Amino acid sequence: METLHGDEAVGAASELPVSACSRRLEDFSPDVLQRIADAPTVVWRGPRESIAAAGATASVSADGPDRFETVRETATALFESLTGDVPRPARPRLFGGFAFHDGARSDTTWDGFPDAWFVLPRVQVTAHNGARWLTVTAETPDIATERLDDWQERLAGATDRERSGPPGIVDERRTPSREDWREQIEAALSDIRAARLRKVVLAQSLSVDLAGPVSIPDALARLDGTYPDCYRFAFTPGDEAGTFFGATPETLVSLTDRTVRTGALAGSTGRGDTRNEDEWLAEELLDSDKDNHEHDLVVEAIREQLDPVAERVTTGKRSIRKLATVQHLETPIRAALDGDRHVLELVEALHPTPAVGGLPPDAALETIKSTEAFDRGWYAAPVGWIDADGDGTFAVAIRSALARDRTATLFAGAGIVADSDPDREWDEVQLKYRPMLDELE
Ligand SMILES: C=C(O[C@@H]1C=C(C(=O)O)C=C[C@H]1O)C(=O)O
């Protein structure tokens, strides 16, 4: 495996010949690869396609503020040296993600997850529109063909097994405590009143000890059922790193050719126990000045980032996005770009949107860093894929957890604006833990 780091990455990648080949597969269970492959592994499931991948023909990691550019340049060089004819849905892609902050780490929770890490998998299984493909990459066409035969056999030979349930939680630690949270929110509110901030998204972390290890394939299978229109993802960069997984409703950006799909998702309430209560909560959210303000800031910021690179930016109708435990205000945003751009240029411009960061961006990031007593790592940061055309899809990695051995760390946050109430925001964060907690307890 070729591991490329920082500045060396671009030169090394362009010298690396890579061959890809692919074959249609008959029926097999989509989570087989995850169960039988060693790290690194990746799972990426969107509403329209489902991908599992393993091994590394090449990988790139980068640190610091240049991490987007390093990955973009390395990816471009790597794809230039890629040969082989593969049907579009099965095309080889680089999968990976970024850390939320570009500064130094404040603890060891995220060891094994660089500030940026992307992998060109050796083996990739793609399900799209009812068809399945096995794609492999290798240093030479001969090795690729051998690998294709080998993996086809291994996948066909894997037997089904019983699914396990959630492992169960034996202990938990919350950061911050409820009291500290109140103080943090009050401090943010006073910055908002003093006009130093307009909005800041403050997060919490919940570390749990488990009665046993989590089965990520089984957790994802359950998340598929509960969150079919979310991005379900799992990244395991190495043996020791653990797995960062989740089911996020939030698209950061999806680029196909010159068409950008994104959206604002901000402003939250719970789900009702009855249909009437649920509708009442939705109406209240649609009418809430506080939530509409919180949401407007996100729409405005995304439009502002896209305007300089777009011929046209269009904003759709604001509506309610209902998820199993929360409902959000959502506005779809589309843009037609004024020229060819790499998806990572857009990722860099958009991350973090005020849905997970705040406004003004620098003041909000400083507040987050000085307030949160844990490292966000990859939480609320971009995760997704890039292809040879520079297209790709990135989601915002919320509703997520980092699982390692018999522990897991969950993360969730809430947007603080004038009129936010610390106790309501606390409750909102607890609802946002639910998707991951339900997989653990
Ligand atoms: C920050 C999170 O969610 C974000 C914050 C929201 C809000 O404050 O209303 C809603 C959706 C997300 O954009 C999270 O789930 O951790």
The ligand as an ORCA input file, in Angstrom:
! r2SCAN-3c Opt
* xyz 0 1
  C     -25.210     20.151     15.202
  C     -26.133     19.239     14.915
  O     -27.185     19.469     14.091
  C     -27.284     20.665     13.359
  C     -27.961     21.728     14.139
  C     -29.328     21.909     14.057
  C     -30.009     22.931     14.944
  O     -29.322     23.583     15.720
  O     -31.241     23.059     14.884
  C     -30.088     21.170     13.147
  C     -29.494     20.352     12.251
  C     -28.047     20.340     12.089
  O     -27.657     21.272     11.155
  C     -26.045     17.852     15.444
  O     -26.924     17.028     15.149
  O     -25.096     17.560     16.183
*
